[in-house]
């Protein structure tokens, strides 16, 4: 064609994606890290979010339904936290943060009255601090600390980062006075202030209630007291109060300020008689809980843990439970003892009209369960829970609320644990799979030094993308007269090595289709008996296992 074609222009739709972008800007002395997400549609206010201790950016994905512009500021200055107030007692941090906020206000054309400050715990203190110090009208603070110095002192890395090395008593006292002095010097009481707390949070007595006399001077002060038996820890206040917090944020960021005053949020106190009757009836129902929450390999053994218990509680009070993992295949069963473990928040996750703690409602396979005695095959998993005192024994299918897929070599076999909401299966199969021409394999380097063996090269299946490190599991396999031994390898991104093995017309991505020993330093095979071994590499991907020959190795006697 001879027609003139203009160069490509940026795609406006791509430029206007409403997702968080992460960046750092220097304002004054300090670089400030932040995330920004533009508004969806005509919602021009700005929500500024401060984070709690231990979280990078506040409120996670809980703000996804908020429509306005969102600026989330990270508390990370010179490698550590500052409470958004002082880093090593240098209070210039707040000026840099405020300069960032003002720069976004200028870019967005937003006035101070169109800005809402939001935070929980440490972030709640920051929301109050910036709101009062820099004259913002809308403040939403959940469980804020009042004595910033005392709370920082001895609180992990927060202490030295905020108070300076040694965390002197003088610096503690200075930080403890920050909020008191700031509120004591307040002169503008035309603000919309919302504070959230709970009698179930020890910090209400320790921290929050010290704010209340000063905050009640504001013309629109609102105190939300979240009263629920499922609030037993500091971080649970936000979770339980989130619907109310979001409703306030929705309103403020649309220019409307709710006037709630002092409100108690939560159900009426439980009737002990009704609760006891309901939970006893629930206990007698033919049902049980079995949920796989965590699955990992520790010292080459599968460790499974999660929730397993009989719901409800007998009239006589809590009863001990005995738990077993049951694996079933073609009518045969194999049972393994489980340990009962403490699991926090089961009272919230399995709340059913009335509070029930389920303090020992967890399970773990423990160190004694290895699955080495299992024959090859695929097994359906269930858990049997019994209460000897009640003469109850029930078995229910084990499920996983999130997709689970872990696999690891075990001598001459591979163990795979896969699970979803429909069930959990364990598969034990030979570590040696099919040798097919359909895969791409090329051994690039191998060596043996004393009792250390190394192998690396290309290994992928055309048509199955190898675009991430976890696209497959690789194993080094040694087969000889003394047995079969296997060791995990790792995937490595090596575009230069994999590209020549991609055929013309194949549009797949195989950058991670390269195996090597961990750290490319070789594998210690001291536990393998002396002898000559055929060396192979196996690749476990999806439901398939492929094995390719990689030479041989002679192992002498270990020293």
Buried (B, 14 or more C-beta within 10 A) or exposed (E): EEEEEEEEEEEEEEEEEEEBEEEEBEBBEBBBBBBBBBBEEEBBBBBBBBBBBEBEBBBEEBBEEBBBBBBBBBBBBEEBBBBBBBBBBBEEBBBBBBBBBBBBBEEBEBEBBBBBBBBBBBBBBBBBBBBBBBEBBBBBBBBBBBBBBBBBBEBEEBBBBBBBEEBBEEBBEBBBBBBBEBBEEBEEEEBBBBBBBBBBBEBBEBBBEBBBEBBEEBEBBBBBBBBBBBBBBBBBBBBBBBEBBBEBBBBBBEEEBBEBEEEEBBEEEBEEEEBBEBBBEBBEEEEBBBBBBEBEBEEBBBBBBBBBBBBBBBEEEEBEBEBBBBBBBEEEEBEBEBBBBEBBBBBBBBBEEBBBEBBBBBBBBBEEBBBEEBEEEBBBBBBBBBBEEBEBBBBBBBBBBEEBBBBBBBEBBBBBBBBBEEBBBBBBBBBBBEEEEEBBBEBEEBEBEEBBBBBBBBBBBBEBBBEEEEBBBBBBBBBBEBEBBBBBBBBBBBEEBBEEBBEEEEEBBBBBBBBBBEEEEBBEBEEBBEBEBBBBBBBBBEEBBBBBEBEEBEBEEEE
